[in-house]
Structures are given as C-alpha cells and as structure tokens.
Amino acid sequence: MKIKVLIVDDSALIRSVMSEIIGSQPDMEVVGVAPDPLVARDLIKQTNPDVLTLDVEMPKMDGLDFLEKLMRLRPMPVVMVSSLTERGSEITMRALELGAVDFVTKPKLSIQSGMLEYTELIADKIRAASKARIRPRTIHASDGDKGITSLPLVKNPLTSSEKLIIVGASTGGTEAIKNFLVQMPSDCPGILITQHMPEGFTRSFAKRLDGLCKISVSEAVGGERVLPGHAYIAPGHSHLLLARSGANYVTQLDDGPPVNRHRPSVDVLFRSAATYAGKNAVGVILTGMGKDGANGMLEMKNAGAHNFAQDEATCVVFGMPREAIAVGAAHEIGPLNELPSMVLHYLALHGSRALRV
C-alpha cells in the first residue's frame, strides 16, 4: 500500500511542489492539501493520512499550536517544513520536542527548483516518518524535563579523562540525545555527537541542550580540546572527527563529501574514535533511519571500544541501531531511559583501564 500524505502549508507554491515531489514517488500518494490547520483538521478525518507535512508558520493557527493539539488528540507522524532562519530553527527544535518526527528546510532562494532538488531527501524523510513509533503526548513539552535529573557523579576515583563517549543518531535523535545528555553528571567524560541535521540548526540544538543539562553543550568549532563535562555537537556543514594534539584529544572538522549520503556522518566520527581513542571510547548509537554508524561502530569494537545500542521498543526509527546490532558492533542493548546509567556503570567499573593503556 502507498504511503498516504497530507500536505499542510499556507504557500500555494510549496503545496504544489510538495505534491509534485510526493506524487513522483511510486510508494506515495497525496491524499489532500490544506492551506491552514483548520482545513487540515477536517482532511485528517476524511483521508486518515499516514504522514502529515506541516509548515511551521501559518495563519489562523500557528503550526506549533496545531502540532501540540494533534499529538495530544490524534498522534501521527509529522514532518515539519521549516524556513532556514534563526527563528525557523528555534521553532523547529520546539516542534521536535512536541513530537514531530523530522523536518525539511525550504531553500532561501528559488524555492521551486530548490525544493525539487530535495526530492530524494524529502521522500526519504516521509518514508522514515511512516515507519516511526508515535506515542501520545500527555504533557506540554515545556514541562517535559521536570522530574528528569542527572545521575550521580562517577564515584570511581580512577576514572580517567582519557575516556570518551561517542554518540550517533538521526531520525528521532534530537529528543533521544536530549534524554541521554540531561542524565549526564557534571564530571562525565567528554562527549562527541553526530546528529544528522542541516547547517543552521545544530547551533540552536546545542544552545537548547546547554540550557537543560548539567554538562556544557556546544556546537563544535574544530580544534578545541575535548574536556570532561562537555559535549560537542557536529555542525550541520561538516563531519566531526576526534583527533590528537600531543597528550590531548581535540575536535576536528572536515567539509569533505557526504558519507552514507550524510555530512555530518556518524561513520566518520566513529572511525576517528576507533583510530585515536581505541579502548578508551564508549560508543552509543541511537534512533535513526539507515545504516550510518554501523560499520564505524564495528571498527570501534575491533579497536577495543565498548558499544551500546538503543533498543527497538524506544527508537522512533529502529534503523541505525538495528544495523549496528546486525553487524555485531554492539556489546549491550538497552532502552533509551536506561542507556545513560548503563554507560556510566560501565565507566565506573572499567574507567581505571584507561590508566594502563
């Protein structure tokens, strides 16, 4: 059966272009288009779509207000269509917190030709969304972090600053990474993160996380020393790699070609961790579509790293963790809410090994 898609956007041009993109896919069909959420509400009842594409800023009812009501009353996969602006990125981060599966960005110039260039990307995101696990939202996202506290400090005095936590994620990953990082204590090892996300959005993502976590979270700029209690997120324009400068770990950025169709790529980060950290690294692969990270995580394992994968039940899309598990790269598999304690428990037991390498 074809994936049924409902398009909601106040721009007639975007509705037309999105209809053309989706209609060109053999496994998709457009079941309706709506200029605003009020029309969309009736069309949802009539067409029962599998996926909704939703503009961020619209008349009559704001896209975020509509999304919040939708996820509470009639949860379904939603892909946001966002403008590539600072305001657009802030609103998009909020939409992901409210339950949107993913987002695509409108080009700044030549919208029609630009959107058509995104055909494959848009189609992939809709396919991923159609397979996503959507859970009813019973609370406001602004209240969502209440009751989540960081785990106790790593009490092993032999835990070395040589230890690192290396994280990769894609679809559904913004919320998964948030849930992982808010539990990290202020003395945790340095953390490097690659999340598939376009340029302009990673900075907003890092800023939002920095305000929620006990650790410091920032967008990597390249060349900075990797410190305990800090997390560095790959910028949307470059691969993030781990490197060495003398006795210190440092970040490195690379604007080379996409790997597995992604830049930043999880495989690129994981492979650099295998090369420069070896058994001092702990790998974590979270929700996401595709296989980016699986082979890199296997290289980490072969280099002595200990790896964790998010389980199927708690993934929005069980793609990347499944591929990592399938190639034998993961040592342990666990639900998202338990992964931080699993990682810290491992570090507490094995942190002293870093002193003997």
Summary of the structure (lengths in Angstrom):
residues: 357
radius of gyration: 20.3
end to end distance: 54.7
largest distance: 65.2
contacts: 1330
relative contact order: 0.11
helix: 40%
strand: 23%
